Amino acid sequence: MCGFAVAIDWPDAAEAVNRLVQGIATRGDVTDPLCQPKETVAMCTRRLRIIDRDNAVQPQTSFDGKLAVSFNGEIYNYRELRDELVTLGARFRTDSDTEVLANALRFWGYHALAKLRGMYAFVAYEIPTGQFLAARDPFGIKPLYVMQKDNGFLFCSEMRPLLNTVEKGDVMSLPPGFLLTHNTCAPFPSMVQPQPETFQPTDRKKLDALLREAVESHLPSDLPFAIMFSGGIDSTLVAHYARQVRPEVSGYFVGGHESVDYPFAAAYAEATGFDMKKVPFDPHSDDTFALLSEAVVTTESFEPALVRGAVVSLAVSKAIQKDNIRVALCGEGADELFCGYTPLEKAFGIDEGYGRAMREECLGLMNRISLQRVDRCSMHHNLETRVPFLDPMVANYARGLAADDLVRDGVGKAALRDLFDLYPKDLPRIIRDRSKILFSEGAGLKATPEEYAWDDRFEDAISDIEFVDGLRRYSAFNLHSKEELYYLQLLHQGMDVFRMPQLRKRARITAAPPSAAKSA
């Protein structure tokens, strides 16, 4: 939806916030007026106008004017919450979800977080007391970064503006599912439940209904939208459910006829009449390789899994935005929840407990890989991308599934594949039975598991001596390849990577398989 900056108990608060907002200009199409409740407090939003576009100026305040909220994201059940709040005496001036959040926090305090269904990061400031509450959604779909100096806090939706605004000090990431106050940083209860202790077999009709409702709740009510479409199981299901409500929606496919994903995407388009728009992409061209610098700086990361996909995500986001569309849906989260990745398939084959532990770790890493890529690349082009597979109801259902409905005969996403049998005319079997291909690979970036189109380029760019020197200079970042060093150097050109502690904790799976003795 947007990006925001908030200063609380911070010297020169207005000046700092104005500089921060200038650094997140791509995250919206209008800058709302700066609000300064007191000299050391300032709030400002770069807003992408989607819900109540003319009236939802931020920060929104509670009905009694005591609570001001800067908000990034979407609350999909805001209308239901609004009706409940009206019965309690709340009055509303707008039809925005931000105002609903402000009133929910005013009535229920942090307990309101357990009622939110959506993606969000926000800072709420209580004007009479000077207290604040910041929070980030349970999966970290939306980002929130903070710097602290003495008793003061400075918040922003991206890291680089904080580094450019404050000369010293580290930029910290608020963890997903955590709240922050002057005195507390702790997890909060949410609609996403912990993994249960017992597991149930899948019910195809129930999962079908859950996914249909999740996708429908994520559709904008009065704006055109797009689907990031690869012809994979996940994006095909999103397209299938979205078209039941909005049949006119288009899908944007990255690549050409030679791309690995193309035959599958074309099969769905031909079977259903889906309007599939092709976004040209040549993974071997010099122009594509040159986009790495933009991908690294935009995503604020040097993780190869993120950067490779970001080149493709930037291409599709740019194409969608060029068609004057502000909202897109994608299939992120399905592979983590329903075990589509090869490591998860193998882990469940070794031991169910090991597989579930790895899945939880994958879910915990999304905010630093796939979700960070989606947020930065789409917002870089004034586009909000929504992730219906991470709806709390879908996530809770997936985490409660029996192992055989996650990985069956060594193949993941069994429960999702079963849904294709409910719609044999609309969901081609060729997609149901396909193997998992990463988004970037499907577009052609990696033609086969043994071939990576850019390996030789990294070898040419960094000599062995330079690699050794780089390992020494960036020893805290646990580098393993010239590709990682290449990306980190690009990132360091635009920001001080040594002031970003989260970068040193690599986004890698650490779950260990059971011992040989236990397996025996």
N, C-alpha and C positions, 0 to 999 in steps of 0.2 A: 504493500500500500504506500510506503513512504520511508523516510528516514527522519530522525529527530536528533536534537542536541539539547541537553539540560545541564545547567550548572547549579549546584546547591552548596551554599556556604563557601563560595569560591570568589576570590578577589577578581575584580574586573569581569564579573559574570557575563554581562551583556556583550562585551568585546569578544570574550572567549567563545560564546555560543554563536555569534555572528560568523566568526572565522570557521567554526566547525560546520555550520550549515552550508557555507560556500563550498566546502569540500565534499558534500554529498548531493550536489546539484542534480546528478543524473537519477536520483531516487524519486523524483517527483516532477510535476509540471508547474507547481506554484509554491512560493515560499510564503507561509502564513506569517502574520505580524509577530514580532518578538513580544513575549509576555514577561514582565519583570515585577513579580509580587513584592520583592524587596531588593535592596541594592546588591546583595550577594547571591541572588537567585534569578535565573533566567531560563526561559523555555522557548524553543522555536522548532518548527517542523517544515521540512521540504516534502510536500504532500502530493501524492499521485491520486487525483480525484476519481474515486470510484463510487463510494456510497455517499448519498446526499451531497453531491459534488459542490453545490453552491453554499451550503450552510455548515458543513462539518469542519469549520476552521478550528485548528488546534492552537493551544491546548483547549480541550473541552473541560467545562467545570460541572460539578455536581449541582443539583437543583438549588441548594442553599448557598452556592458560591464558595464553599469552604475547601473544596478539593479540586485541583487542576491536574489534568492528565495529558501527557504526550505519549502517543501510541503508534506503533508500527505493526501492521498485520490485518487480520480479519477475524471477527468473532461470528461464526456461522449460526449460532443460536441466539443472536442478540435480540431478535424480535420476541422470542419466548421469554427471555430475561426481562425485556422491557415491560411486557404485560404483567409479569410478576411484580416488578418494581412499582408499577402504577397502582396496584392494589395496596401497596405499602405506603403510598402517599407521594411517590416521586413525580415530579413534573418535568416534561421534556420540551425543549425548544427546537430540536433537530430530529432527523431520522437516522442519525449516525450511530454506529456501534461504539465509537469512542465515548459518546455521552452516556450510553448504557453502561459502559465500564466504569465511568466516573461515579455514577449513581450506585452501581453495584458495590463498589469499594466503600462508598459513603455509608451504605446500610449494613454491609456484611463484613467489612474489613478484609483481611487476607483470606477469609473463608470464601469470598467471592471467587477465588481462583479455582476452587473445586467445581464451580459451575460453568466454567468457560470451555467452549468447544471451538477450537480454532487455532490459528497460528498467531503468535503475538510476542512483542517485547514492549515494555512501557515503563514510564516513571510517573508516579502519582505524588503530588506535593500537597501537603495539608497546610493551607495558608495561615490559619490562626496559630498553629503550634510549631511550624517549621520542620515537622517530621516528613519523611518521604518513604515510599515503598516502590522498589523496582522489581520486575519479574520477567522471566523468559519462559516460553511454552515448553512442555515436557520433552519434546524431541529436539528443540533448538532450531525450529524451522526459520525463525527470525533471529537476527543477531542483536547483541547488546554488549557494548564494551565500556569500560569505566577506568578512570584514573582517580586516585585518592591522594590528597595532600593535606596533612593534619586532619581536621574534621570536615574537610571539603571534598565534594565528589563532582566529577565531570563525566557525563555520559554522551555516547554517540553511537550511531548505527554502524559505523565502520572504524577501522583502526587508524588508517593513515591520517585522517584529519586530526585525531588526538595527538599523534606524534608531531604533526606540523604546528600544532597550536601551543603545546607545552614542551619546553626544551628538555626537561629532565623528568625521569620517572617512568615506570613501566605501565604499559597498557594491558589491562586484565580483561578476560572474557567472563561474563556471568554464565555459569554452567546452565545447561538446559534443566528446567524444572526447579530452579532455585529462585528465591526471593532475597532481596538485599534491603536493609534499612541502615540507619546510622550505627546500630549496634549488633546487627545480626546478618549472617549469610547462611541460609539453610534451605533444604528442599521443602516444597509445599505440597499438600494433598491436591490431586488433580483428577480429572476424569479418566486419565490413563492409569489403569490398575497395575499393581505388581504382577509378575509372572505367577500364576497359580501353582498350587502343589499337586493338583490332579488335572488330568487332561482328557478331553472328549473327542470322539470322532466328528468329522465334519458333517454338516447338514447343508447340502448344496443349495436348497431353497432359502435357508436362513442366510447363508453367505451372499447369495444372489441379492436378497432384499437389503442386506446391510450395505453392500457396495453400491447398489442403485441409489439408496438414500444418501450415502456419503457423497457420491458424485453430484447428485442433484442439489445438495446443500451447498456445494462449492461453486455452483454456476452463478454468475452475476445476473441480477434480475432484469436489468435494463440496458446492458451493454453487449456488444458482440464479444466473442472470445475465441480462442484457438486451442488446439490440442497439439502438444509436442508429440509427434507420432513416429514410431520407429518400425511398426509391424511386429513388435514383441508382444508377449502375453499381456503385460501390464498396460501399455498404452492402448492396445486394442480393446481391452476391457473398459478403460476410461472412455474411449471413443464410443463404444457400444452403449454404455449407460447414458452418456451425455446426449447422444443423438436421439434417445427415446424422448427427451424433453425438448432439445433444440436441434432438430434434424438438419438445420442449415449450417452447422458448425464445420469449419475446415480443419484439416490436419496438415501440419508442416513437417515434411520429411527431409532430412539432411542427407545429401548424396545423390548419386546418379544410378543408372541402370546397372552399373558394375558393382555397386555397393552390396555388401553381404546381406543387409537388411531388405534390399529392394524387392526381391521376389515375394517376401512375406507381406510387406506393406501393400504391394500391388494386388496380392490375392484378396486382401480384405476390401480394398477400394473397388475392385472389379465385382466382387460378390455382393456388395451392398450399395454401390453408387456413391461411396464416400468421396468428398471433394478433397483430394490429396495434392497439396502444393509442394513441389520439389524445390529445395534450397540447394543450389550448386555447392559442391565441396570437393576439392582436390587435395588429398592429404600429402601428395608428393611435391606440390608446387612450392616455389620459394615464397610466394605471398602467404601461403598458409603457415609455413614455418615462421615467418616474420610475425605472425599474430601471437606467437608465444609470449612476447613481451607484454602485449595488451592483456593476455589471459592471466599472466602472473600478477601484474599490478592490479588488475580488476578484482581477482579473487583473493588477493592478499595471502597467498600461499605458495609454497614450493613443492607440495606433495604431488608426485607424478600422476597418481590416480585422479587427482582433482584437476590439474592443469591440462592433461590430455583431453579430458571431457569438456573442459571450459572452452577450448577452441571451437568445438562443435556447438556448445550451448550458446556461445556468443553469436555464432552464425544464425542459428534458428531464432534467437531472441531479436536480432537485428531485422530479420525478414518479417517477423510478426509485427514488430513495432512500425516498420515501414508501411504496413497495411493499416495503420491507425487503430490497432487493437491494443488494449491495455491489460487484458487478463488472459492468462493461459492456464491450462491444466496439464499435468504430467503424471507419470507413473512411478515417481520416486517413492521409495519405502517398501514397495512390494517384495523386492528381492531380500531385504533384511527380515521382514516379518514372515514371509512364506518360504524362505530358504532357497532362493534362486541361484545364489553364488556357488561356484564349484567348491570352495573351502568349506562352506556350510554343508553341502551334500556329502562331502568326504567325512566331515566331523560326525554327522549323524550316523554314517556307516560304521564308524569306529565305536561310538558310545553315545547313547541318547543324552546323558547328562553333559558330556563334552559338547555335543551339538547345541544344546540349549544355552550353555555358558558362552559359546562363541557367538550365538545369535544375539544375546544380550549385549555383548561387547560391540558387535556390528551396529546395533541400534544406537549405542552410546557414541559411536564414532561418526554417525551420519552428519551431525552438526558441524564437523570439521572437514568433511569430504563432499558428499553428494549435495547436502542441503546448503552448504556454504557456496558451492558452485552454482546451484540453481538461483539462490538469492542474489549473489553478486552479478552474475551474467545477465539475468533478466532485468534487475533494477538498473544495470548499466545502460539499458536501452528503454528505460521508462516502462517496464513491463512487470506486472505482478504475476508470479507463477504459483499455482495452488496445488496441493499434494493430497488428494482425497484418500489415498491408501493409508495415510497417517491420521485419519479421523479416529478419535478415541474408541468408537464402537468397533471399527474394523480392527484396530490394533489389539484391543482386548480379546476379540474373538480369535485372532491369529495366534496370540501368545498362549491361548488355552487349548490349541489343537493337539491331538495325538500325533506322535512322531510319524506314523505312516501316512498322515494327511499333509505332512510337510515334505518329507522325502520318501518317495515310494520307488523301490527297485533302483535306488541310487540316484533318482532324478527328483529335483526340488520342485516346489510350487505345485504339489499334487492337487491341493484343494482348489487352486485357481484353474488348473487345467480341467478339472472336473466340470467347471462352470460352462466350458465350451460345449459340453454334451447337452446342455439345456437349450442351446440355440444353434443347432447344426446348420441352418441356412444362413445365419448371420455371422457366425464365428468359425472361420475355416480351420479344419483339422491340421492343415500344414503349420498353422501358428501354434495350435495347442501342443503339437508334438515337437516343436523346435527346441534347440538347445539355447542356453543363455548366451547372449552376446552383449558385451559392454556397449554403451551408447556410442562411444568414440570408435570402437571397432566396427560396429554395424555401419557407420558412415564411411568406413574405408581406411581409417587411420592405422589400424592394425589388421592386415589382410588375413593372417593366420597366426596361431599361437607362437610360431617359431619366427615370425617376421615382424619387426617394428620399423616403420618407415623412416624414423628419424635417428636411429642408432648411429649411423655413419656421420651424421651432422654433428652430434655431440662429440664424437671422437675427433672430428676436424676442429671443433671449436675449443676444446680443452686438451692440452697435451698431458702426458703422464706426469711430468714435473709439476705442471699447474694443478693437477688433481691432488697430488700429495700436499702441495702448499695450501690448497683449499681445504683439505681435510684437517690440516693443522689450524688454519684460521677459524674455521667453523666447527671446531671439535665438539662444541656443545649441542650441535644439531644432528649428530649421529648419522652422517651421510654415508651412502653405500654405492653411489654411482655418479658418473659424470653428468648424467641427466639431472639428478638432484642438485648437484653443484651448479650447473648451468642455470637452473630455475632460481636457486637461492641468490646467486649473484645478480640476476635480473631484479629480483625483489629488493635486494639491498641497495640497488641504484635509486629506488624510489622511496625507501623508508628504512629506518634504523631497526634491523631485525633483532639486534641485541636487546631492544627494549620491549620485545614481544615474547614473554615467557612461554605462552602456549605453543609457539612454533618449535620449541625445544622438546616438547613431549610429542613424539612422532605418532601419527595416526596409523598405528599398526596393531594387528591382532596379537594378543599375548596369551590368550587362553591355552593352557597346556593340556595335551591329551592324557588320559589315564595311564598310570604306570603299567608296564608289561605284566607285573604280578597281579595287579587288579584286573587287567583284561583277561588273564588266564583264569 
